[in-house]
Amino acid sequence: MKTTRPPSPAHGELTTASPLKLAAAKVLAGDATGRVLGALTGHRVRHQGLWFDVRSHDFSPSVRAQMFWGIYEGAETRMIHAFIRDRHTVVELGSSLGVTTAHIAAGMIPGGRLISVEAKPALIPGLRGRLSPWARSLHLDVIHAAVTTHCGSTLLTIAPQTVGSRLGDPREDEDTVPVPALTLRQILDQTSLADFDLVSDIEGAEAAFLLRDPSTLAQCRRAVIELHETTLDGSAVSVFDLIDALTATGLEIAHRHGPVVAAVRR
């Protein structure tokens, strides 16, 4: 299943940062820098136009630093601003700390509906509170579930960092916790959604609907998705496989930055 062909140059390339950029990012977005920035800013950080209270332990020092420099979920946020604006109904899979969710909510039409799906149980209380400043004029549903190919429950691997939890086998320093499991179709059915826009960053679990139930996206008008190399039913899945599956649904790639794509239905 895994392919190695290059992507279309018209839509960007799957690039890797240079060693110099990686070294600079390690310093600028490291824990030490995050602690200094937290103290200097009073733990109130501006991220691409929105202000966030980052006193909660949900925000690691590294994430605080990344937010301060605007690189935390940078590509996703820029695409949300460009493609998910003035929308009425949005589903976000993998809301995590709620930073991208807040950017979605801030650009939605008043009276719109935002469905926020997050698997990690420890993040749910903070997520609800964090969204309140931007979701006051919206109908907000926060759903605690992991997106999978089945309904019921599954094991979520909890990363040592606040973010980065995923479905899959844990490493030595990781634990697992049982969480509710839903398919994207079940989420849409439970919330009685028809036309919607989609934002997704679920560490490879997007393969569950892109490869096993792509017709779920028939009513999706716009999407911003971070794609991940993964495995599904024991087979390797590449980012290119997922791009092919996404475009097969009738959505066209409008912009791409590495593995993050914005797609629209023409």
BELNOR-V439294 format. One record per run of one state. SS is the DSSP state (h for helix, s for strand, l for the rest). FROM is the first residue (numbers start at 0). TO is the last residue. If there is no record, write none. Layout:
BEGIN
SS_FROM_TO / SS_FROM_TO
END
This chain:
BEGIN
l_0_7 / h_8_10 / l_11_17 / h_18_27 / l_28_29 / h_30_40 / l_41_42 / s_43_46 / l_47_48 / s_49_52 / l_53_59 / h_60_68 / l_69_72 / h_73_82 / l_83_87 / s_88_92 / l_93_97 / h_98_105 / l_106_111 / s_112_117 / l_118_119 / h_120_130 / l_131_137 / s_138_143 / l_144_144 / s_145_146 / l_147_150 / s_151_157 / l_158_164 / s_165_166 / l_167_173 / s_174_181 / l_182_182 / h_183_189 / l_190_194 / s_195_199 / l_200_205 / h_206_211 / l_212_212 / h_213_218 / s_219_225 / l_226_228 / s_229_231 / l_232_233 / s_234_236 / l_237_237 / h_238_247 / l_248_249 / s_250_256 / l_257_258 / s_259_264 / l_265_265
END
